Amino acid sequence: MNINNKIGFFQWFNQEKGLGVIIPEDGSREVMLDIIWLDEKREKQYKSLENGQKVVFKVERGHKVTTVLDVVLI
């Protein structure tokens, strides 16, 4: 497994479903965010995310799946 910190922005985020897509600044492939993967204490904070917001995010690349482990607004 490979864990990386990246900078990107939300292409879209659905507050009702807690799902979104992050576009990395480095041109790598977009990643899907599901807030159920994140720390329960931060879940309420992520419900207020909006399209276009810039973030630092941590991803874990497995053999088949890339998972967003953390997101911080910048």
MARMARRO-909763 format. One record per atom (N, C-alpha, C, O): residue in one letter; atom name; y, x, z. Coordinates in steps of 0.1 Angstrom, whole numbers, plus 5000, padded with zeros to 4 digits. Example, Ala and Ser with C-alpha at 12.3 -4.5 7.8 and 13.67 -1.06 7.14 Angstrom:
ATOM res atom   py   px   pz
ATOM   A    N 4943 5132 5078
ATOM   A   CA 4955 5123 5078
ATOM   A    C 4967 5132 5078
ATOM   A    O 4967 5142 5085
ATOM   S    N 4978 5128 5071
ATOM   S   CA 4989 5137 5071
ATOM   S    C 5000 5129 5079
ATOM   S    O 5011 5134 5080
//
This chain:
ATOM res atom   py   px   pz
ATOM   M    N 4988 5008 5000
ATOM   M   CA 5000 5000 5000
ATOM   M    C 5012 5009 5000
ATOM   M    O 5012 5020 5005
ATOM   N    N 5023 5004 4994
ATOM   N   CA 5035 5011 4992
ATOM   N    C 5047 5003 4997
ATOM   N    O 5049 4992 4992
ATOM   I    N 5055 5007 5007
ATOM   I   CA 5066 4999 5012
ATOM   I    C 5079 5006 5008
ATOM   I    O 5081 5018 5010
ATOM   N    N 5088 4998 5002
ATOM   N   CA 5101 5004 4998
ATOM   N    C 5112 4995 5002
ATOM   N    O 5111 4983 5003
ATOM   N    N 5124 5001 5005
ATOM   N   CA 5136 4994 5007
ATOM   N    C 5144 4994 4994
ATOM   N    O 5145 5004 4987
ATOM   K    N 5150 4982 4990
ATOM   K   CA 5157 4981 4978
ATOM   K    C 5170 4973 4980
ATOM   K    O 5171 4965 4990
ATOM   I    N 5179 4974 4971
ATOM   I   CA 5191 4965 4971
ATOM   I    C 5190 4956 4959
ATOM   I    O 5185 4960 4948
ATOM   G    N 5194 4944 4961
ATOM   G   CA 5194 4934 4950
ATOM   G    C 5202 4922 4954
ATOM   G    O 5210 4922 4963
ATOM   F    N 5200 4911 4946
ATOM   F   CA 5208 4899 4949
ATOM   F    C 5198 4887 4946
ATOM   F    O 5189 4888 4938
ATOM   F    N 5202 4876 4952
ATOM   F   CA 5194 4864 4950
ATOM   F    C 5198 4858 4936
ATOM   F    O 5209 4854 4934
ATOM   Q    N 5188 4856 4928
ATOM   Q   CA 5190 4849 4915
ATOM   Q    C 5191 4834 4918
ATOM   Q    O 5199 4827 4913
ATOM   W    N 5182 4830 4927
ATOM   W   CA 5183 4816 4932
ATOM   W    C 5176 4816 4945
ATOM   W    O 5167 4824 4948
ATOM   F    N 5180 4806 4953
ATOM   F   CA 5173 4803 4966
ATOM   F    C 5174 4789 4969
ATOM   F    O 5184 4782 4969
ATOM   N    N 5162 4783 4972
ATOM   N   CA 5161 4768 4975
ATOM   N    C 5160 4767 4990
ATOM   N    O 5150 4770 4996
ATOM   Q    N 5171 4763 4996
ATOM   Q   CA 5172 4762 5011
ATOM   Q    C 5162 4752 5016
ATOM   Q    O 5156 4754 5027
ATOM   E    N 5159 4741 5009
ATOM   E   CA 5150 4731 5014
ATOM   E    C 5136 4736 5015
ATOM   E    O 5129 4733 5024
ATOM   K    N 5132 4743 5005
ATOM   K   CA 5118 4748 5004
ATOM   K    C 5116 4762 5010
ATOM   K    O 5105 4766 5013
ATOM   G    N 5127 4770 5012
ATOM   G   CA 5127 4783 5018
ATOM   G    C 5121 4793 5008
ATOM   G    O 5115 4803 5012
ATOM   L    N 5123 4791 4995
ATOM   L   CA 5118 4799 4984
ATOM   L    C 5130 4805 4976
ATOM   L    O 5140 4798 4975
ATOM   G    N 5128 4817 4971
ATOM   G   CA 5138 4823 4963
ATOM   G    C 5133 4835 4955
ATOM   G    O 5122 4839 4957
ATOM   V    N 5142 4839 4946
ATOM   V   CA 5138 4851 4937
ATOM   V    C 5149 4861 4939
ATOM   V    O 5161 4858 4938
ATOM   I    N 5145 4873 4942
ATOM   I   CA 5155 4885 4943
ATOM   I    C 5153 4894 4931
ATOM   I    O 5142 4897 4927
ATOM   I    N 5165 4897 4926
ATOM   I   CA 5165 4907 4914
ATOM   I    C 5170 4920 4920
ATOM   I    O 5181 4922 4924
ATOM   P    N 5161 4930 4919
ATOM   P   CA 5165 4944 4923
ATOM   P    C 5176 4950 4915
ATOM   P    O 5175 4949 4902
ATOM   E    N 5185 4958 4921
ATOM   E   CA 5195 4965 4913
ATOM   E    C 5190 4976 4904
ATOM   E    O 5195 4979 4894
ATOM   D    N 5178 4981 4908
ATOM   D   CA 5173 4993 4901
ATOM   D    C 5165 4989 4888
ATOM   D    O 5160 4997 4881
ATOM   G    N 5166 4975 4885
ATOM   G   CA 5160 4971 4872
ATOM   G    C 5145 4968 4873
ATOM   G    O 5138 4964 4863
ATOM   S    N 5139 4970 4885
ATOM   S   CA 5125 4967 4886
ATOM   S    C 5122 4952 4886
ATOM   S    O 5132 4944 4886
ATOM   R    N 5110 4948 4886
ATOM   R   CA 5106 4934 4884
ATOM   R    C 5111 4926 4896
ATOM   R    O 5111 4930 4908
ATOM   E    N 5115 4913 4893
ATOM   E   CA 5120 4904 4903
ATOM   E    C 5109 4901 4913
ATOM   E    O 5097 4903 4910
ATOM   V    N 5113 4898 4925
ATOM   V   CA 5103 4895 4936
ATOM   V    C 5106 4881 4942
ATOM   V    O 5117 4876 4942
ATOM   M    N 5095 4874 4946
ATOM   M   CA 5096 4861 4952
ATOM   M    C 5097 4862 4967
ATOM   M    O 5090 4870 4973
ATOM   L    N 5106 4854 4973
ATOM   L   CA 5108 4854 4987
ATOM   L    C 5103 4840 4992
ATOM   L    O 5107 4830 4987
ATOM   D    N 5095 4840 5002
ATOM   D   CA 5091 4828 5009
ATOM   D    C 5094 4831 5024
ATOM   D    O 5088 4840 5030
ATOM   I    N 5103 4823 5030
ATOM   I   CA 5107 4826 5044
ATOM   I    C 5095 4826 5054
ATOM   I    O 5097 4831 5065
ATOM   I    N 5084 4820 5050
ATOM   I   CA 5073 4820 5060
ATOM   I    C 5067 4834 5062
ATOM   I    O 5060 4836 5072
ATOM   W    N 5070 4843 5053
ATOM   W   CA 5066 4857 5054
ATOM   W    C 5074 4865 5064
ATOM   W    O 5070 4876 5068
ATOM   L    N 5086 4859 5067
ATOM   L   CA 5096 4867 5075
ATOM   L    C 5095 4864 5090
ATOM   L    O 5088 4854 5094
ATOM   D    N 5101 4872 5098
ATOM   D   CA 5102 4870 5112
ATOM   D    C 5107 4856 5116
ATOM   D    O 5117 4852 5111
ATOM   E    N 5100 4849 5125
ATOM   E   CA 5103 4836 5129
ATOM   E    C 5118 4835 5134
ATOM   E    O 5124 4825 5132
ATOM   K    N 5122 4845 5141
ATOM   K   CA 5136 4845 5147
ATOM   K    C 5146 4844 5136
ATOM   K    O 5157 4839 5139
ATOM   R    N 5144 4850 5125
ATOM   R   CA 5153 4851 5114
ATOM   R    C 5153 4839 5105
ATOM   R    O 5161 4838 5096
ATOM   E    N 5142 4832 5106
ATOM   E   CA 5140 4821 5096
ATOM   E    C 5152 4812 5095
ATOM   E    O 5156 4808 5083
ATOM   K    N 5159 4808 5106
ATOM   K   CA 5171 4799 5105
ATOM   K    C 5182 4806 5097
ATOM   K    O 5189 4799 5090
ATOM   Q    N 5184 4819 5099
ATOM   Q   CA 5194 4827 5092
ATOM   Q    C 5192 4826 5077
ATOM   Q    O 5202 4825 5070
ATOM   Y    N 5180 4827 5073
ATOM   Y   CA 5177 4827 5059
ATOM   Y    C 5178 4814 5052
ATOM   Y    O 5180 4813 5040
ATOM   K    N 5178 4803 5060
ATOM   K   CA 5180 4790 5054
ATOM   K    C 5194 4788 5048
ATOM   K    O 5197 4779 5040
ATOM   S    N 5204 4797 5052
ATOM   S   CA 5217 4796 5047
ATOM   S    C 5220 4806 5035
ATOM   S    O 5231 4807 5031
ATOM   L    N 5210 4812 5030
ATOM   L   CA 5212 4821 5018
ATOM   L    C 5216 4813 5006
ATOM   L    O 5213 4801 5004
ATOM   E    N 5224 4820 4998
ATOM   E   CA 5230 4813 4986
ATOM   E    C 5227 4822 4973
ATOM   E    O 5225 4834 4975
ATOM   N    N 5227 4816 4962
ATOM   N   CA 5226 4823 4949
ATOM   N    C 5236 4834 4948
ATOM   N    O 5248 4831 4951
ATOM   G    N 5232 4846 4943
ATOM   G   CA 5242 4856 4941
ATOM   G    C 5244 4865 4953
ATOM   G    O 5251 4876 4951
ATOM   Q    N 5240 4862 4965
ATOM   Q   CA 5242 4870 4977
ATOM   Q    C 5235 4883 4975
ATOM   Q    O 5223 4884 4971
ATOM   K    N 5242 4894 4979
ATOM   K   CA 5236 4908 4978
ATOM   K    C 5229 4910 4991
ATOM   K    O 5233 4907 5002
ATOM   V    N 5217 4917 4989
ATOM   V   CA 5208 4919 5001
ATOM   V    C 5201 4933 5000
ATOM   V    O 5200 4938 4989
ATOM   V    N 5197 4938 5011
ATOM   V   CA 5188 4949 5012
ATOM   V    C 5175 4942 5016
ATOM   V    O 5174 4934 5025
ATOM   F    N 5164 4946 5009
ATOM   F   CA 5151 4940 5012
ATOM   F    C 5140 4950 5012
ATOM   F    O 5141 4960 5005
ATOM   K    N 5130 4947 5019
ATOM   K   CA 5119 4956 5020
ATOM   K    C 5107 4949 5014
ATOM   K    O 5104 4938 5017
ATOM   V    N 5100 4956 5005
ATOM   V   CA 5088 4950 4998
ATOM   V    C 5076 4959 5001
ATOM   V    O 5077 4971 5002
ATOM   E    N 5065 4952 5001
ATOM   E   CA 5052 4959 5002
ATOM   E    C 5044 4956 4989
ATOM   E    O 5042 4944 4986
ATOM   R    N 5041 4967 4982
ATOM   R   CA 5034 4965 4969
ATOM   R    C 5019 4967 4971
ATOM   R    O 5015 4978 4974
ATOM   G    N 5011 4957 4970
ATOM   G   CA 4997 4958 4971
ATOM   G    C 4991 4959 4958
ATOM   G    O 4998 4962 4948
ATOM   H    N 4978 4958 4957
ATOM   H   CA 4971 4959 4944
ATOM   H    C 4974 4948 4934
ATOM   H    O 4976 4950 4922
ATOM   K    N 4976 4936 4940
ATOM   K   CA 4978 4924 4931
ATOM   K    C 4991 4917 4935
ATOM   K    O 4997 4910 4926
ATOM   V    N 4996 4918 4947
ATOM   V   CA 5008 4910 4951
ATOM   V    C 5019 4919 4957
ATOM   V    O 5016 4929 4964
ATOM   T    N 5031 4916 4954
ATOM   T   CA 5043 4922 4961
ATOM   T    C 5048 4912 4971
ATOM   T    O 5051 4900 4967
ATOM   T    N 5050 4916 4983
ATOM   T   CA 5054 4908 4994
ATOM   T    C 5068 4912 4999
ATOM   T    O 5069 4924 5002
ATOM   V    N 5078 4903 5001
ATOM   V   CA 5090 4907 5007
ATOM   V    C 5088 4906 5022
ATOM   V    O 5084 4896 5028
ATOM   L    N 5090 4917 5029
ATOM   L   CA 5087 4918 5043
ATOM   L    C 5100 4915 5052
ATOM   L    O 5099 4911 5063
ATOM   D    N 5112 4919 5046
ATOM   D   CA 5124 4917 5054
ATOM   D    C 5136 4916 5044
ATOM   D    O 5135 4921 5033
ATOM   V    N 5146 4908 5048
ATOM   V   CA 5158 4907 5040
ATOM   V    C 5170 4907 5049
ATOM   V    O 5170 4901 5060
ATOM   V    N 5181 4915 5045
ATOM   V   CA 5193 4916 5053
ATOM   V    C 5205 4914 5043
ATOM   V    O 5205 4921 5033
ATOM   L    N 5214 4905 5047
ATOM   L   CA 5226 4903 5038
ATOM   L    C 5235 4916 5040
ATOM   L    O 5236 4921 5051
ATOM   I    N 5241 4919 5029
ATOM   I   CA 5251 4930 5029
ATOM   I    C 5264 4926 5023
ATOM   I    O 5274 4934 5022
//
